[in-house]
Amino acid sequence: MLSAGSSVRKIFAASYVHNQLYYQPSNRYDSGGPRSYLSSEPVSQYYRAAASGIVSILKAAKELKSASLNVLKPDTSAFNSRTAVSSDQASVLAKASAGAAFESYRVRVDQAAASQVNSGSFLAKSALTSVRSGTNAFTITSGGITTSVSAFIYGNDTNEQALTKLRDAVNEAKSGVTASIVTDAKTGGKKLELASSQTGAKNAFSIADVTGNAVAATGIGNVKTMAADAIYSVDGGTAVTSSSNVIDLEEGKATATLLKPTSDDAEIQVKPDEAGVLKQVKQLISDYNETLGRVREAGSYLNDSVKRSLENAANGYGSVGIAKQADGTLKLDETKFKASLSAQFENTRRAVSGPDGLAVNLSKAADRLENMPPHAMLNPRVRAMQSYAAYQSSAGLYFQLPTRGLLFDGTF
């Protein structure tokens, strides 16, 4: 049973809260009509609603901060990414990395670099092999280096078994030449093919029997494709040779891969990563609108300055297609934004990720929300209640809003 003193304190606290939040003229009327905050619900329910609202705001602010940082950090910002497009992708492919200059290149390919390929004869896979039994040794010479290779063949090995042993021996030797078995789709016959691991004339190779007849019996000494260097020119310059089909256009930041000779120059354009930028900006706007929505849902509990601070961070970006709606949310005009990105990339980048850009301002707004003490987020009426909520703790009948720690985690 409660003591008389305790009962008095409880009654006083309840009466004060009721008077402050219901009978005050500023609380009873809203746009000319009556309004009651707590006359029909316990104080604890009101505090719980406030707590829940602020928690949802802080969660949304955390997502907004993350989206802002993705736009701002050099290693994640799509504004630093590049795409490269070739007008003749059958002949030339292009690639650009972060920070590459927005440039156009004309690439003419007279000859693509090639690896040497030796192709053996098709052999019936189940027939006994004609490769001599015992150790078969042969050499592979590539780039001036000779490598010895050997495989042991049994007298009852089939062609498939013998070719498998030879293939594995070549690959284990790591001579710069790789071996594979090719199957004839019609007959099921098997043959051995050898190919230099790298393109270019300097990577040509020769192969010769030393012991046994593995090379002669399988036909792998026959050259199917000669090793060759690429021959190409850029922007009408003199012809250049290269052992590799991957050529440099801008100090490693932009490259082209030559596939085959071109009939006309292939036009390569290094451009902004439009799809990547659009995706990040959409996420940024979505997270801002989500945070604003959470603020509105908790509007009756919040200090008006919270909403103003958030909305003020999203002003002034209509010129690049990010418009502010009448309800305070942001809307992206994709057509206008893409046009701005293409025609005025630097201006668009500054508007979104510059020192006074949208991402910076929204990041600051999210920081303010995350670092604001919960009690400071509440409107004056709710804050006024807190000094009297101390009376309630001894009676255990009312909810007291914490003002420290990860919001309300000690209460819920």
Kinemage of the C-alpha trace (Angstrom):
@kinemage 1
@onewidth
@group {chain A} dominant
@subgroup {mainchain}
@vectorlist {calphas} color= white
{ca met a 1} P 0.000 0.000 0.000
{ca leu a 2} L 1.360 3.398 -0.924
{ca ser a 3} L 2.158 5.902 1.784
{ca ala a 4} L 0.193 9.114 2.060
{ca gly a 5} L 3.225 11.138 0.929
{ca ser a 6} L 3.728 8.933 -2.088
{ca ser a 7} L 0.084 9.238 -3.073
{ca val a 8} L 0.271 12.995 -2.862
{ca arg a 9} L 3.353 13.130 -5.086
{ca lys a 10} L 1.723 10.821 -7.638
{ca ile a 11} L -1.461 12.879 -7.752
{ca phe a 12} L 0.511 16.126 -8.030
{ca ala a 13} L 2.649 14.840 -10.904
{ca ala a 14} L -0.308 13.450 -12.810
{ca ser a 15} L -2.295 16.653 -12.312
{ca tyr a 16} L 0.589 18.827 -13.461
{ca val a 17} L 1.194 16.813 -16.631
{ca his a 18} L -2.492 16.819 -17.433
{ca asn a 19} L -2.744 20.572 -16.899
{ca gln a 20} L 0.407 21.323 -18.926
{ca leu a 21} L -0.514 19.219 -21.911
{ca tyr a 22} L -4.246 19.581 -22.019
{ca tyr a 23} L -5.529 22.697 -20.303
{ca gln a 24} L -2.950 25.117 -21.648
{ca pro a 25} L -4.588 27.097 -24.469
{ca ser a 26} L -1.659 26.452 -26.813
{ca asn a 27} L -2.185 22.732 -26.425
{ca arg a 28} L -5.957 22.595 -26.553
{ca tyr a 29} L -6.311 24.259 -29.910
{ca asp a 30} L -4.799 23.530 -33.275
{ca ser a 31} L -5.959 25.544 -36.296
{ca gly a 32} L -9.073 26.576 -34.411
{ca gly a 33} L -10.049 23.119 -33.173
{ca pro a 34} L -9.594 21.349 -29.852
{ca arg a 35} L -6.581 19.113 -29.417
{ca ser a 36} L -5.677 16.790 -26.545
{ca tyr a 37} L -2.318 15.092 -26.154
{ca leu a 38} L -2.672 13.063 -23.005
{ca ser a 39} L -6.202 13.478 -21.742
{ca ser a 40} L -7.178 10.074 -23.162
{ca glu a 41} L -3.968 8.048 -22.832
{ca pro a 42} L -1.512 7.281 -20.034
{ca val a 43} L 1.659 9.328 -19.832
{ca ser a 44} L 3.712 6.176 -20.337
{ca gln a 45} L 2.106 5.541 -23.733
{ca tyr a 46} L 2.884 9.051 -24.819
{ca tyr a 47} L 6.539 8.666 -23.848
{ca arg a 48} L 6.751 5.315 -25.594
{ca ala a 49} L 5.417 6.833 -28.801
{ca ala a 50} L 7.985 9.639 -28.560
{ca ala a 51} L 10.777 7.147 -27.928
{ca ser a 52} L 9.736 4.933 -30.822
{ca gly a 53} L 9.525 7.918 -33.159
{ca ile a 54} L 12.994 9.178 -32.284
{ca val a 55} L 14.501 5.701 -32.617
{ca ser a 56} L 13.068 5.396 -36.142
{ca ile a 57} L 14.484 8.831 -37.018
{ca leu a 58} L 17.962 7.866 -35.838
{ca lys a 59} L 17.860 4.608 -37.799
{ca ala a 60} L 16.885 6.480 -40.957
{ca ala a 61} L 19.588 9.104 -40.287
{ca lys a 62} L 22.185 6.348 -40.066
{ca glu a 63} L 21.185 5.073 -43.518
{ca leu a 64} L 21.252 8.627 -44.865
{ca lys a 65} L 24.772 9.133 -43.518
{ca ser a 66} L 25.918 5.895 -45.159
{ca ala a 67} L 24.458 6.875 -48.541
{ca ser a 68} L 26.090 10.321 -48.261
{ca leu a 69} L 29.513 8.846 -47.521
{ca asn a 70} L 29.239 6.467 -50.482
{ca val a 71} L 28.904 9.507 -52.721
{ca leu a 72} L 31.691 11.429 -50.977
{ca lys a 73} L 34.461 8.871 -50.415
{ca pro a 74} L 36.950 8.735 -53.319
{ca asp a 75} L 37.119 4.942 -53.315
{ca thr a 76} L 33.330 4.467 -53.447
{ca ser a 77} L 32.022 7.530 -55.259
{ca ala a 78} L 30.640 6.744 -58.709
{ca phe a 79} L 31.658 10.258 -59.744
{ca asn a 80} L 35.226 8.935 -59.841
{ca ser a 81} L 34.277 5.899 -61.933
{ca arg a 82} L 34.544 5.836 -65.703
{ca thr a 83} L 33.117 3.824 -68.555
{ca ala a 84} L 34.670 3.366 -71.978
{ca val a 85} L 32.633 2.634 -75.085
{ca ser a 86} L 33.919 1.395 -78.449
{ca ser a 87} L 32.106 2.002 -81.725
{ca asp a 88} L 33.354 -1.375 -83.015
{ca gln a 89} L 33.171 -3.843 -80.154
{ca ala a 90} L 33.781 -6.790 -82.458
{ca ser a 91} L 37.259 -5.419 -83.189
{ca val a 92} L 38.207 -3.291 -80.166
{ca leu a 93} L 37.021 -3.337 -76.557
{ca ala a 94} L 37.772 -0.498 -74.151
{ca lys a 95} L 38.103 -0.100 -70.403
{ca ala a 96} L 38.636 2.908 -68.144
{ca ser a 97} L 39.374 3.087 -64.432
{ca ala a 98} L 38.764 5.725 -61.764
{ca gly a 99} L 40.015 9.184 -62.603
{ca ala a 100} L 40.571 8.626 -66.327
{ca ala a 101} L 40.253 11.771 -68.430
{ca phe a 102} L 37.128 12.243 -70.512
{ca glu a 103} L 38.723 11.695 -73.903
{ca ser a 104} L 38.012 10.225 -77.323
{ca tyr a 105} L 40.470 7.953 -79.141
{ca arg a 106} L 40.578 6.542 -82.664
{ca val a 107} L 42.135 3.087 -82.815
{ca arg a 108} L 43.007 1.320 -86.060
{ca val a 109} L 43.951 -2.369 -85.924
{ca asp a 110} L 45.942 -3.826 -88.818
{ca gln a 111} L 46.698 -7.089 -87.015
{ca ala a 112} L 45.815 -8.565 -83.646
{ca ala a 113} L 48.474 -10.313 -81.616
{ca ala a 114} L 48.208 -14.106 -81.638
{ca ser a 115} L 49.465 -17.065 -79.642
{ca gln a 116} L 51.114 -19.948 -81.435
{ca val a 117} L 48.906 -23.016 -81.573
{ca asn a 118} L 50.096 -26.518 -82.519
{ca ser a 119} L 47.376 -29.000 -83.349
{ca gly a 120} L 47.840 -32.798 -83.442
{ca ser a 121} L 45.947 -35.406 -85.429
{ca phe a 122} L 42.609 -36.879 -84.381
{ca leu a 123} L 43.060 -40.394 -83.023
{ca ala a 124} L 40.452 -43.024 -82.154
{ca lys a 125} L 40.181 -42.678 -78.425
{ca ser a 126} L 39.799 -46.390 -77.579
{ca ala a 127} L 42.457 -47.716 -79.999
{ca leu a 128} L 45.849 -48.719 -78.635
{ca thr a 129} L 48.215 -45.799 -78.832
{ca ser a 130} L 50.988 -45.645 -81.386
{ca val a 131} L 53.132 -43.708 -78.913
{ca arg a 132} L 56.000 -45.995 -77.927
{ca ser a 133} L 55.808 -47.690 -74.562
{ca gly a 134} L 58.209 -46.527 -71.895
{ca thr a 135} L 59.473 -43.028 -71.204
{ca asn a 136} L 58.768 -40.515 -73.914
{ca ala a 137} L 60.841 -37.342 -73.524
{ca phe a 138} L 60.677 -34.203 -75.632
{ca thr a 139} L 61.660 -30.543 -75.354
{ca ile a 140} L 59.709 -27.321 -75.660
{ca thr a 141} L 61.700 -24.191 -76.499
{ca ser a 142} L 60.065 -20.787 -75.996
{ca gly a 143} L 61.653 -17.355 -75.641
{ca gly a 144} L 65.131 -18.891 -75.808
{ca ile a 145} L 64.459 -21.248 -72.880
{ca thr a 146} L 64.264 -25.008 -73.376
{ca thr a 147} L 62.200 -27.156 -71.029
{ca ser a 148} L 62.338 -30.955 -70.867
{ca val a 149} L 59.045 -32.857 -70.673
{ca ser a 150} L 58.485 -36.601 -70.208
{ca ala a 151} L 55.645 -39.082 -69.765
{ca phe a 152} L 55.603 -42.853 -69.247
{ca ile a 153} L 53.373 -44.759 -71.647
{ca tyr a 154} L 52.317 -48.391 -71.189
{ca gly a 155} L 52.004 -50.784 -74.124
{ca asn a 156} L 48.280 -51.266 -73.492
{ca asp a 157} L 47.416 -47.570 -73.136
{ca thr a 158} L 44.674 -46.267 -75.407
{ca asn a 159} L 45.095 -43.078 -77.392
{ca glu a 160} L 42.923 -41.266 -74.853
{ca gln a 161} L 45.085 -42.483 -71.973
{ca ala a 162} L 48.324 -41.591 -73.748
{ca leu a 163} L 47.095 -38.127 -74.751
{ca thr a 164} L 45.941 -37.470 -71.172
{ca lys a 165} L 49.412 -38.358 -69.824
{ca leu a 166} L 51.103 -36.109 -72.395
{ca arg a 167} L 48.738 -33.233 -71.677
{ca asp a 168} L 49.358 -33.432 -67.944
{ca ala a 169} L 53.134 -33.639 -68.446
{ca val a 170} L 53.182 -30.503 -70.627
{ca asn a 171} L 51.061 -28.503 -68.175
{ca glu a 172} L 53.103 -29.591 -65.157
{ca ala a 173} L 56.340 -28.523 -66.904
{ca lys a 174} L 55.233 -24.835 -66.882
{ca ser a 175} L 57.201 -24.014 -69.997
{ca gly a 176} L 54.962 -21.171 -71.138
{ca val a 177} L 52.998 -23.626 -73.264
{ca thr a 178} L 49.700 -25.202 -72.235
{ca ala a 179} L 48.123 -28.414 -73.563
{ca ser a 180} L 44.508 -29.466 -73.959
{ca ile a 181} L 42.586 -32.382 -75.490
{ca val a 182} L 40.099 -31.621 -78.253
{ca thr a 183} L 37.247 -33.975 -79.099
{ca asp a 184} L 35.742 -34.366 -82.573
{ca ala a 185} L 31.985 -33.874 -82.135
{ca lys a 186} L 31.136 -36.307 -84.957
{ca thr a 187} L 33.585 -39.159 -84.529
{ca gly a 188} L 34.542 -38.816 -80.868
{ca gly a 189} L 38.198 -38.841 -81.880
{ca lys a 190} L 40.768 -37.109 -79.657
{ca lys a 191} L 43.708 -34.861 -80.444
{ca leu a 192} L 46.253 -32.874 -78.452
{ca glu a 193} L 46.634 -29.126 -78.913
{ca leu a 194} L 49.453 -26.955 -77.551
{ca ala a 195} L 49.297 -23.164 -77.278
{ca ser a 196} L 51.704 -20.531 -76.035
{ca ser a 197} L 50.408 -18.944 -72.818
{ca gln a 198} L 51.034 -15.431 -74.132
{ca thr a 199} L 50.557 -13.704 -77.450
{ca gly a 200} L 53.328 -12.163 -79.526
{ca ala a 201} L 56.131 -13.320 -81.790
{ca lys a 202} L 58.586 -13.542 -78.892
{ca asn a 203} L 56.429 -16.244 -77.347
{ca ala a 204} L 56.606 -18.626 -80.310
{ca phe a 205} L 57.754 -22.153 -79.416
{ca ser a 206} L 59.174 -25.292 -80.975
{ca ile a 207} L 58.795 -28.905 -79.825
{ca ala a 208} L 60.982 -31.937 -80.598
{ca asp a 209} L 61.222 -35.613 -79.596
{ca val a 210} L 64.250 -36.652 -77.552
{ca thr a 211} L 63.304 -40.177 -76.462
{ca gly a 212} L 60.344 -42.053 -77.892
{ca asn a 213} L 57.982 -40.665 -80.520
{ca ala a 214} L 55.320 -38.713 -78.627
{ca val a 215} L 55.609 -35.609 -80.830
{ca ala a 216} L 55.664 -37.499 -84.118
{ca ala a 217} L 52.947 -40.026 -83.176
{ca thr a 218} L 50.463 -37.403 -82.000
{ca gly a 219} L 51.259 -34.738 -84.603
{ca ile a 220} L 51.723 -31.982 -82.007
{ca gly a 221} L 54.666 -30.576 -83.931
{ca asn a 222} L 52.277 -29.191 -86.564
{ca val a 223} L 51.781 -25.418 -86.282
{ca lys a 224} L 48.142 -24.418 -86.707
{ca thr a 225} L 48.501 -20.701 -85.863
{ca met a 226} L 51.726 -18.697 -85.929
{ca ala a 227} L 52.597 -16.394 -83.051
{ca ala a 228} L 52.215 -12.758 -84.112
{ca asp a 229} L 52.496 -9.233 -82.757
{ca ala a 230} L 49.666 -6.733 -82.861
{ca ile a 231} L 49.994 -3.849 -85.311
{ca tyr a 232} L 47.877 -0.789 -84.571
{ca ser a 233} L 47.746 3.010 -84.509
{ca val a 234} L 46.033 5.554 -82.277
{ca asp a 235} L 44.577 8.863 -83.475
{ca gly a 236} L 46.155 8.527 -86.900
{ca gly a 237} L 49.693 8.127 -85.555
{ca thr a 238} L 52.387 5.828 -86.890
{ca ala a 239} L 51.861 2.081 -86.689
{ca val a 240} L 52.993 0.433 -83.451
{ca thr a 241} L 53.698 -3.229 -82.711
{ca ser a 242} L 52.915 -4.974 -79.455
{ca ser a 243} L 53.169 -8.553 -78.224
{ca ser a 244} L 49.965 -7.951 -76.249
{ca asn a 245} L 46.493 -7.102 -77.489
{ca val a 246} L 45.921 -4.895 -74.444
{ca ile a 247} L 47.237 -1.444 -75.292
{ca asp a 248} L 47.529 1.636 -73.098
{ca leu a 249} L 45.652 4.836 -73.926
{ca glu a 250} L 46.214 6.876 -70.756
{ca glu a 251} L 48.913 5.677 -68.370
{ca gly a 252} L 46.997 2.596 -67.340
{ca lys a 253} L 43.760 4.495 -66.643
{ca ala a 254} L 42.309 3.753 -70.077
{ca thr a 255} L 43.125 0.697 -72.183
{ca ala a 256} L 41.913 -0.987 -75.350
{ca thr a 257} L 41.868 -4.693 -76.173
{ca leu a 258} L 42.467 -5.509 -79.840
{ca leu a 259} L 40.387 -8.415 -81.135
{ca lys a 260} L 40.744 -8.327 -84.921
{ca pro a 261} L 41.631 -5.927 -87.764
{ca thr a 262} L 39.276 -2.968 -88.197
{ca ser a 263} L 37.769 -1.833 -91.480
{ca asp a 264} L 37.580 1.755 -90.173
{ca asp a 265} L 38.971 3.381 -87.056
{ca ala a 266} L 37.194 2.317 -83.883
{ca glu a 267} L 36.059 5.354 -81.886
{ca ile a 268} L 36.589 4.989 -78.140
{ca gln a 269} L 34.951 7.396 -75.697
{ca val a 270} L 35.815 7.587 -72.007
{ca lys a 271} L 32.731 8.874 -70.174
{ca pro a 272} L 31.310 9.272 -66.670
{ca asp a 273} L 29.834 6.181 -65.063
{ca glu a 274} L 26.302 7.435 -65.633
{ca ala a 275} L 24.578 4.290 -64.324
{ca gly a 276} L 26.711 4.211 -61.180
{ca val a 277} L 26.191 7.904 -60.399
{ca leu a 278} L 22.461 7.626 -61.000
{ca lys a 279} L 22.201 4.650 -58.654
{ca gln a 280} L 24.024 6.445 -55.822
{ca val a 281} L 22.050 9.670 -56.226
{ca lys a 282} L 18.764 7.741 -56.229
{ca gln a 283} L 19.775 6.026 -52.996
{ca leu a 284} L 20.767 9.338 -51.436
{ca ile a 285} L 17.407 10.898 -52.320
{ca ser a 286} L 15.500 7.826 -51.169
{ca asp a 287} L 17.232 7.838 -47.775
{ca tyr a 288} L 16.628 11.568 -47.354
{ca asn a 289} L 12.932 11.150 -48.130
{ca glu a 290} L 12.750 8.212 -45.719
{ca thr a 291} L 14.347 10.244 -42.926
{ca leu a 292} L 12.027 13.165 -43.601
{ca gly a 293} L 9.080 10.767 -43.466
{ca arg a 294} L 10.148 9.469 -40.065
{ca val a 295} L 10.507 13.069 -38.819
{ca arg a 296} L 6.989 13.874 -39.954
{ca glu a 297} L 5.541 10.789 -38.314
{ca ala a 298} L 7.012 11.929 -35.002
{ca gly a 299} L 6.028 15.544 -35.596
{ca ser a 300} L 3.807 15.940 -32.521
{ca tyr a 301} L 6.707 14.945 -30.270
{ca leu a 302} L 9.558 16.745 -32.029
{ca asn a 303} L 11.054 20.162 -31.748
{ca asp a 304} L 10.177 22.016 -34.968
{ca ser a 305} L 13.851 22.808 -35.509
{ca val a 306} L 14.570 19.129 -36.267
{ca lys a 307} L 12.409 19.181 -39.398
{ca arg a 308} L 13.653 22.612 -40.464
{ca ser a 309} L 17.278 21.564 -40.119
{ca leu a 310} L 16.734 18.508 -42.290
{ca glu a 311} L 14.723 20.292 -44.973
{ca asn a 312} L 17.183 23.207 -45.184
{ca ala a 313} L 19.951 20.742 -46.084
{ca ala a 314} L 18.171 19.807 -49.305
{ca asn a 315} L 17.727 23.242 -50.921
{ca gly a 316} L 19.093 24.557 -54.197
{ca tyr a 317} L 19.809 21.577 -56.500
{ca gly a 318} L 17.080 21.972 -59.099
{ca ser a 319} L 19.560 23.058 -61.775
{ca val a 320} L 20.900 19.506 -62.025
{ca gly a 321} L 17.509 17.822 -61.885
{ca ile a 322} L 17.113 17.299 -58.124
{ca ala a 323} L 13.932 19.199 -57.315
{ca lys a 324} L 12.351 19.861 -53.938
{ca gln a 325} L 8.634 19.089 -53.824
{ca ala a 326} L 5.952 21.051 -51.999
{ca asp a 327} L 5.968 18.473 -49.207
{ca gly a 328} L 9.723 18.875 -48.686
{ca thr a 329} L 10.743 15.589 -50.322
{ca leu a 330} L 13.254 15.433 -53.161
{ca lys a 331} L 12.500 14.150 -56.653
{ca leu a 332} L 15.055 13.213 -59.300
{ca asp a 333} L 14.400 14.205 -62.901
{ca glu a 334} L 16.520 11.498 -64.537
{ca thr a 335} L 16.437 13.027 -68.014
{ca lys a 336} L 17.591 16.417 -66.763
{ca phe a 337} L 20.183 14.873 -64.449
{ca lys a 338} L 21.685 12.717 -67.230
{ca ala a 339} L 21.832 15.701 -69.567
{ca ser a 340} L 23.591 17.747 -66.886
{ca leu a 341} L 25.991 14.900 -66.168
{ca ser a 342} L 26.888 14.612 -69.839
{ca ala a 343} L 27.136 18.312 -70.711
{ca gln a 344} L 28.384 19.763 -67.391
{ca phe a 345} L 29.947 16.918 -65.475
{ca glu a 346} L 32.033 19.038 -63.115
{ca asn a 347} L 29.124 21.334 -62.225
{ca thr a 348} L 26.925 18.319 -61.584
{ca arg a 349} L 29.596 16.645 -59.489
{ca arg a 350} L 30.035 19.793 -57.367
{ca ala a 351} L 26.280 20.093 -56.882
{ca val a 352} L 26.088 16.552 -55.504
{ca ser a 353} L 29.467 15.850 -53.904
{ca gly a 354} L 31.269 19.203 -53.753
{ca pro a 355} L 32.056 21.122 -50.521
{ca asp a 356} L 28.551 22.610 -50.456
{ca gly a 357} L 26.922 19.766 -52.366
{ca leu a 358} L 23.827 17.765 -51.517
{ca ala a 359} L 25.735 14.780 -50.115
{ca val a 360} L 27.827 16.951 -47.785
{ca asn a 361} L 24.812 18.859 -46.491
{ca leu a 362} L 22.759 15.714 -45.955
{ca ser a 363} L 25.697 14.067 -44.214
{ca lys a 364} L 25.938 17.035 -41.851
{ca ala a 365} L 22.188 16.934 -41.242
{ca ala a 366} L 22.389 13.217 -40.445
{ca asp a 367} L 25.292 13.924 -38.074
{ca arg a 368} L 23.270 16.557 -36.263
{ca leu a 369} L 20.401 14.127 -35.775
{ca glu a 370} L 22.662 11.315 -34.590
{ca asn a 371} L 24.568 13.530 -32.162
{ca met a 372} L 21.603 15.483 -30.812
{ca pro a 373} L 20.640 14.451 -27.253
{ca pro a 374} L 17.205 12.794 -27.407
{ca his a 375} L 15.659 15.279 -24.986
{ca ala a 376} L 16.755 18.151 -27.240
{ca met a 377} L 14.791 16.603 -30.118
{ca leu a 378} L 11.545 16.839 -28.150
{ca asn a 379} L 9.161 19.763 -28.383
{ca pro a 380} L 8.974 22.156 -25.378
{ca arg a 381} L 5.767 20.577 -24.011
{ca val a 382} L 7.364 17.141 -23.701
{ca arg a 383} L 10.551 18.597 -22.235
{ca ala a 384} L 8.457 20.428 -19.648
{ca met a 385} L 7.046 17.087 -18.563
{ca gln a 386} L 10.456 15.626 -17.804
{ca ser a 387} L 11.192 17.753 -14.765
{ca tyr a 388} L 7.975 16.467 -13.235
{ca ala a 389} L 8.361 12.874 -14.352
{ca ala a 390} L 10.761 12.369 -11.435
{ca tyr a 391} L 7.713 12.287 -9.182
{ca gln a 392} L 6.471 9.289 -11.116
{ca ser a 393} L 9.496 7.048 -10.615
{ca ser a 394} L 8.768 6.359 -6.941
{ca ala a 395} L 5.209 5.335 -7.727
{ca gly a 396} L 6.337 3.235 -10.705
{ca leu a 397} L 3.258 4.133 -12.690
{ca tyr a 398} L 4.689 6.437 -15.371
{ca phe a 399} L 7.347 6.188 -18.058
{ca gln a 400} L 10.361 8.482 -17.741
{ca leu a 401} L 12.092 9.349 -20.988
{ca pro a 402} L 15.874 8.743 -20.770
{ca thr a 403} L 18.077 11.458 -22.110
{ca arg a 404} L 21.339 9.544 -22.460
{ca gly a 405} L 22.729 6.413 -24.072
{ca leu a 406} L 21.661 4.627 -27.234
{ca leu a 407} L 18.155 5.958 -27.299
{ca phe a 408} L 15.900 4.318 -24.731
{ca asp a 409} L 17.806 1.026 -24.804
{ca gly a 410} L 17.708 0.925 -21.028
{ca thr a 411} L 13.956 1.413 -20.998
{ca phe a 412} L 12.650 -0.918 -23.709
